[in-house]
Structures are given as C-alpha cells and as structure tokens.
Amino acid sequence: MESCADFLEWLGFDMSIKVFMYLDDPSDLVRASSVSHSWRRFVIANGLCRKLCIKKFLEVVCFTHVTEMSNSMEPVEVGTSNYLEWKSLEREHRVYACLALPLAFPLVMKDCIVASIIASSTDNYPIETIENTLDPSDRTLGRYSYWSSKGANNPEVPETLTYRLASKLCVVNEINIRPFQASFQYGHPIYSAQAVRFKMGYSKNNIMDEILPDQIIADDEFIWTYVSPIFPMAQENRLQTFELPQPILCIGGILQIELLGRVQKQQTDGLYYICVCHVHVVGRPLSDAFDVDTLDFPRKCVLKYSANAEDCSVSQTTAWLSLVDRLKQIRQMRTRRVLNNAIQGIWFENNVVNDEVGDADEGLVLNHVIEDIWFENNMAAVGEHGDSDEELVVADGEDGYSDEELVL
C-alpha cells in the first residue's frame, strides 16, 4: 500500500464526532476504539460512550462522575496531572461502555416493584394497606385485597403511592394500574382516579429506611429525576396500561404514583375515595454491578461499577452474551461498512443536497481512504488471529486490543 491517512485528521474534529455518533450500538463504538491508538484516544478523550448513554437515556446526565469498585488491592496511582486525567477518562470509558450494553440490548421484561414504601393516606390500616396492591388478585384468603385512601369532601385532593424498585438503576417502560371495584357496595362503584402521573428518583438521606406506616412525607424529601406527563384514567375495573413516551432510566429506585382527582363518592358517608387493586411496573433492572451514590446537590449522582460482580462476567451476563454473539456476526467488515455509510450520509447531506455535486467525487475518494485505513489496521490482525468464535480480537499492528479488554 503506497499511502494512507487517518480520516480523523482528514475530516477534522467536528465532522469526526458526527461520524462516530452515528454508531448507535455500543459494540460498534468499542470495536471502532480498537482500530488504532488515535481512534482509541479520540473515543476515550471525547467521552463517546457516555454520549451514547445520554443519547439513549437523557437521565444519565445526572451522573457527575463514576467510580470503579474492585475486590483486589490495587496500588495508589501516582503521576503527572495529565496521566491521572487520562486514567480517569479510561475509567469512565470502561464504566459507560458497560452501562451502554444493558441500555442498548433489551433484556427480558419483568415486574420491577419489589416492595411498597408508603401511601399518602390509608383509610383502614392495615386491612386496606398499600401492600395489597402488590398482589395481582383482588381477593386474598377470602377477603377483598386493595388499598383505599381516606375520604375527602373535595374531589380534587390527590393521593400518592410510593414503591421501591428492584434496583437503583431500572429501565421503566410502562406502569399498569387496576382501580378497585367495590362489589359489596350498592351499584358496584369503581373508585378510580381522574388521572395519574409518575415520578422516579431517590430520597434524601435514605429516609425511606426509617418511615412509619401512615407517616406523611413531604415531596421535597425526594429528588425526582423524571416526571411523566399526566395520563387520564378510565373508571373501569381492568388493568389499565400507561406507557411512557419513551423508556426511562429510573435513578435511585423509587417510583411514586400520583393519583389526581377523585370520581367516586361513597354513599354511606358522602366522601370521595380512591382505591387501587393492583400496581405493576414493566421494565428491567440493570445488573447488580451498578450502584448509585446520591450527592447533596439536586439531580447529581455518582455512578458506581463493580467489575468483580458475579453477574457481570462475560460468561454469565445475558447482555454480554448478546454482545459476544453480535461481535461474531459483525467482525471488522461490518463496522467499516457502518462508518462508510455514516460518512456517505454526512457527505451527501452537506454537499450533494446543496447542489455541490462536483464534490461527490471527493466523497468517493474519502471512502477509499477509509477502506485503506481499515485494511491496513485490521486485515493483518484478522489473518493472525483467525475467525475462531473464542478469539473475538480486533487489533492493529501496535495495539492488539480485544473487545473484552477494552470494556472490562
């Protein structure tokens, strides 16, 4: 090969960032970072794995920095400020690359609620406690199972139900709520709310561990990282689905359901009530390898990652198995095609659409330049390592980085 050029230098910083952000899959981004020293430095220095996480879930902006936990004793890092800064960037790259995997690969959906925390009011505690809403059946041991608010003269008085999710980091897709129908009352009334709204976040100073039944907790004791739009609720005895506009990353593991407005008056006392039979949250908790430390500042958290967690190993994690299967399929040629297509799209968007057709030939030249770079940095490594399913290695002549080394 006579000559080649790094297209990062050829395109410039802004255009290179735009090209790499077309890589919407974390495995593609990690593989691209293994092409050469310059590509790896570009991906890490510009925090592209973090940008990818934010692109998929805006709530990630709450993480101010990351920490990486390990059971092994490691020496204290010393060196110049530039060296320590680079080691910090490498750590962020590893953690956000691991976080991007479960965010990108959909796992099996499940009920994310593990416990009820508190209701804003309860009419007949403990018979009508919030804990009853965890049971999908409307009867338990021959008795009706539901939560009921206290009565109110004003139908606009709201109520809240607060729950603890399966993990401090959960992806939530939808919330299902079934209002309670009092078949034992005349007319079989349904005590639904007029509308619902959902909040996700965490509590200040871990107050959720010290609350008492029927205790009133002010809203300012919580930090909400997400507040949903208001959804109307039907006065019907069925499990009603409230799908969020997009999947939400719940940071902190607390979900609060706001029940807005009352529609049913009880004949015996003339007061308005809200009653709920069952609550079900559809989503997926992230790996136990991830944890969250809250800070004193609103919506500011520390993302903690344990590299030695059992369920985060390559052989045991479903997300990692999906990644390995995907890496077997895409190899080097697929990533080159993704980059080529991305550059073609940007080139034609910036030139051909603007009637600068003459520059299209330069776009084709750019494609050939990228192909030359790719083949020079990767084809030799492919011939050396072969296509063994167990050797998922992408390397250039100098680095020899593997996907697992880069991420783990």
Protein Blocks (a to p, Z undefined) as FASTA:
>chain_A
ZZdcdfklmnommlmmmmmmmpmbfklmmmmmmmpmmlmmmmmmnommmmmmmmmmmklm
mpmbdcdddfbdcdddeddfklmmmmmmmmmmmmmmmmmmmmmmccddddfbfbdfbdfb
dfbacklgfklmmpmbfbeehiacdddddddfblkbccddddddfbfbdcdfbdcddddd
dfkbghiaacddfbdcddddddehhlmmmccehiacdfklpccfbdcddddddddddddd
dddfbdcddehjpacdddehjfbdcfklopacdddfbdcdddddddfkbccdddfbehia
cddddfkbfklcfklmmklmmmmmmmmmnmmmlmmmmmmmmmmmmmmmmmmmnopamlmm
mmmmmmmmmmmmmmmmmmmmmmmnopafklccdddfklopafklmmZZ
